[in-house]
Amino acid sequence: MGTYQANTRDVRFVLWEQLEVQTLLGTGRYQDLDQATVDMVIEEAAKFAEKELAPAAEEGDRVGCRFEKGRVFVPECYHDLYRRFCEAGWVNVYSDPALGGQGLPYVMLNVTDEFFTGANFSFFSYPRLAFGAGRLIESFGTPEQKKTYMLKMYSGQWGGTMCLTEPQAGSAVADIKTTARRAGDHFLISGTKMFITSGEHNVTENIVHAVLARIEGAPPGVKGISLFLVPKIRVRADGSLGEPNDVVCGGIEDKIGLHGSSTCLLHFGENGDCHGYLLGPENGGLACMFQLMNEARISVGQQGVSMSSAAYLRALAYAKERIQGTDVGAARDPNARRVEIIKHPDVRRNLLTMKAYVEGMRALLLYCSYMIDLSETRQESEEREKYDLRAQLLTPICKAYGSDMGFRMIELAIQVFGGYGVCREYEVERYLRDCKIASIYEGTNGIQALDLLGRKIGMKGGAIFSDLMDEMGRFIETCASDPELADSVRELALARGKLMEVTQHLGGLMLGGDVLYSLLQAYPYLMLFGDVMVGYMLLWQARVAAEKLRRMQEDAGAQGEQGRLALAAANPEAAFYLGKIGAARYFAAVVLPEVESRCKAIRSGERSAIVLPESAF
C-alpha cells in the first residue's frame, strides 16, 4: 500500500523561480499576501491532502456510493473528513475573504486543486462542485441570491452542481429540452439531466443546482438557453430550509473509477412543482455557464496532471526499492548482486518520460492559471485583454493534453510496477480508472480540439497565437548561445516553426472551404501544439535551473561534469536542478523531433476517415 505525495518542491519552483508569481504579491488585491504566507498555504494544503484525504481514498473506492429510494449515501469515512475540510477553509481559497474565501491568486487555486485531486478526487468533487457553482452566483447572481446561496456554498454548508447534459444532449448543448415556465417570482423547471457530478448525496444539508433550460418561447439553439438556480430543498425568506423542491435522483452510474463520487440522473419537476430562479440574463445562460466550464476545463487538465504526478512519484519510489535482476553489465554472472529496478535502462526511460511530461504539464497548467491572474490584476486594459485571451487560447490544450497525456503517464507508472501495477494493493491502477473520465467530461477532448482550431487560433485575426509564438521566439533567441541548452533550444525552434507552418496551412484550408479535412486534423494539431508548449515550459525551467546549478557549483568549487554529478549526489537541491536540465534535454531530443513528422501527417491530405462509407468501417 502506498500513500499520496504532493510535489511541493516542484510547485514552488514553478511559482517562484519560473513564473515569478511573487510579483503579484504585496500590491493591489494581494497587498496583504507575501511569499512566506503562500508557502505556508502550500505546505498546509499538501499536509491535509497527504494526511487526511489520501487515507480515505482506498475505502471510498472500495465502498463507493449507495443508491436507495432516490437517495445517495456516500462512503461513511467522507462525513467527518468533509467537516474537517470545510473547517480548514479549503472549499474556497480564491475568492475575497469578505465572501468566505482565502483571497489567494487563481494560480494557487490550481495548486491546491492538484494536491486535493491527486490525494482523493472522489471526495474532493463534492466541495469543488460547490465552489464552482458558487462562483457562478458570485459573478452573475443578484445580491439576494448571493446572500441566500453563495455564502453557504463557499463555506461548504451546501453543495452545488452544474447541470447541462441530458439523455439526448451531451456535447450538443443546443439540443437540451429542459424547460422553464414563468410562475410569478420563479420559474417551474421540467426536464431530466444525467451524468451530474455530486447531483445527490448525504454530505450536505442542501444542494444548489445550476441548471440550463429553455424559457417557453425562447429562440432555438444556444441563443435560447437560460441558467437557473434550483435548490434541492427550498429556502425560506429567513434563510432556513423549507420543503423539498421536486428534484428527484433516478439513480447513480456504475463507473470504472471515482466510485466515491456520485454521478447522478436527476429529474426536475416530475410533479410540476420544481422552482427555479433565473441566474444572469434571459437567454444568456450558456455564456454564464461557460465561465464555470472554462475554469472547470483547466481543473480537468489539472486532474490529469495531479493523478499522473501521484502515479509517477509512486512508481519512482517503487523502482528504488523493488529488487529484480542484475545490473546489465553482470547479466551472465549468476552470483551477481540483484539490483533495484531503477538501475535498468527501460525503467529509467519510463521514469524520465513521466517526469518530463508531468513537470512540463504542471508548468503549463500553472502558466495558464497565472495568465488569468495577470488578466485580473494588470493596470492597462490592453494588457488585461492580452492575458485573458492567451488563457483562452491555452485552456483547450490544458484540458485535452493534460487529461490525455496524464492518463498515458499513469499507464507508464503501471508498467514500472509490472504485475503489481494492475493489483489494487498498489493504487496506480485506481489513478488510471479515476483519470479516464477527464478526457470525456467538460467537453470531450475532440471538442477541445475543435474549439482550439475553429475558434481560439483565429482570435483577433490570429494575433493571440502570433503573440505567444513571438514570446517563445524571444526565449529561443536568448538561449541560442547557451552551450548547455543550445542543441535542445534548436529542437524547440524547429518544432515552433513547424507548428506555425501547419497552423497557417490548416487556416488556409478552412478559409478555402475545406472544413472537414481541417477538423479531421484538429486533435492531432492540438496534441502537437501541447508538445511544443511543454517543450517550451521544460526548457524555460532548464534555463532557470542551469543558472542556479552553475552558481551552486561555483560556491562548492565543483568543477566540470564530474563535479556537478558529485554535487548532485550530495545535495538534494543540486539534484533537483540537474533533473530539470535532464528532463528538458530528454524531451527536446526524444519528443520534439516528432512534431515534424506529425505535421507532415497533418498536411498529407489523407482523407480515408472522411470518404469511406460507414459500411467500410
C-alpha positions, 0 to 999 in steps of 0.5 A: 500500500502506498500513500499520496505525495504532493510535489511541493518542491516542484510547485514552488519552483514553478511559482517562484523561480519560473513564473515569478508569481511573487510579483503579484504579491504585496500590491493591489488585491494581494497587498496583504499576501507575501511569499512566506504566507503562500508557502505556508498555504502550500505546505498546509494544503499538501499536509491535509491532502497527504494526511487526511484525504489520501487515507480515505481514498482506498475505502471510498473506492472500495465502498463507493456510493449507495443508491436507495429510494432516490437517495445517495449515501456516500462512503461513511469515512467522507462525513467527518473528513468533509467537516474537517475540510470545510473547517480548514477553509479549503472549499474556497481559497480564491475568492475575497475573504469578505465572501468566505474565501482565502483571497489567494491568486487563481494560480494557487487555486490550481495548486491546491486543486492538484494536491486535493485531486491527486490525494482523493478526487472522489471526495474532493468533487463534492466541495469543488462542485460547490465552489464552482457553482458558487462562483457562478452566483458570485459573478452573475447572481443578484445580491439576494441570491448571493446572500441566500446561496453563495455564502453557504456554498463557499463555506461548504454548508451546501453543495452545488452542481452544474447541470447541462447534459441530458439523455439526448444532449451531451456535447450538443448543448443546443439540443437540451429540452429542459424547460422553464415556465414563468410562475410569478417570482420563479420559474417551474423547471421540467426536464431530466439531466444525467451524468451530474457530478455530486447531483445527490448525496448525504454530505450536505444539508442542501444542494444548489443546482445550476441548471440550463433550460429553455424559457417557453418561447425562447429562440432555438439553439444556444441563443435560447438557453437560460441558467437557473438556480434550483435548490434541492430543498427550498429556502425560506425568506429567513434563510432556513430550509423549507420543503423539498423542491421536486428534484428527484435522483433516478439513480447513480452510474456504475463507473470504472473509477471515482466510485466515491463520487456520485454521478447522478440522473436527476429529474426536475419537476416530475410533479410540476412543482420544481422552482427555479430562479433565473441566474444572469440574463434571459437567454444568456445562460450558456455564456454564464455557464461557460465561465464555470466550464472554462475554469472547470476545463483547466481543473480537468487538465489539472486532474490529469496532471495531479493523478499522473504526478501521484502515479509517477512519484509512486512508481519512482519510489517503487523502482528504488526499492523493488529488487529484480535482476542484475545490473546489465553489465553482470547479466551472465554472472549468476552470483551477481548482486540483484539490483533495484529496478531503477538501475535498468535502462527501460525503467529509467526511460519510463521514469524520465518520460513521466517526469518530463511530461508531468513537470512540463504539464504542471508548468503549463497548467500553472502558466495558464492559471497565472495568465488569468491572474495577470488578466485580473490584476494588470493596470492597462486594459490592453494588457488585461485583454492580452492575458485573458485571451492567451488563457483562452487560447491555452485552456483547450490544450490544458484540458485535452493534453493534460487529461490525455497525456496524464492518463498515458503517464499513469499507464507508464507508472503501471508498467514500472510496477509490472504485475503489481501495477494492475493489483489494487494493493498498489493504487496506480491502477485506481489513478488510471480508472479515476483519470479516464473520465477527464478526457470525456467530461467538460467537453470531450477532448475532440471538442477541445480540439475543435474549439482550439482550431475553429475558434481560439487560433483565429482570435483577433485575426490570429494575433493571440497565437502570433503573440505567444509564438513571438514570446517563445521566439524571444526565449529561443533567441536568448538561449541560442548561445547557451552551450548547455541548452543550445542543441535542445533550444534548436529542437524547440525552434524547429518544432515552433516553426513547424507548428506555425507552418501547419497552423497557417496551412490548416487556416488556409484550408478552412478559409478555402472551404475545406472544413472537414479535412481541417477538423479531421486534423484538429486533435492531432494539431492540438496534441502537437501544439501541447508538445511544443508548449511543454517543450517550451515550459521544460526548457524555460525551467532548464534555463532557470535551473542551469543558472542556479546549478552553475552558481551552486557549483561555483560556491562548492568549487565543483568543477566540470561534469564530474563535479556537478554529478558529485554535487548532485549526489550530495545535495538534494537541491543540486539534484533537483536542478540537474533533473530539470536540465535532464528532463528538458534535454530528454524531451527536446531530443526524444519528443520534439523531433516528432512534431515534424513528422506529425505535421507532415501527417497533418498536411498529407491530405489523407482523407480515408476517415472522411470518404469511406462509407460507414459500411467500410468501417 
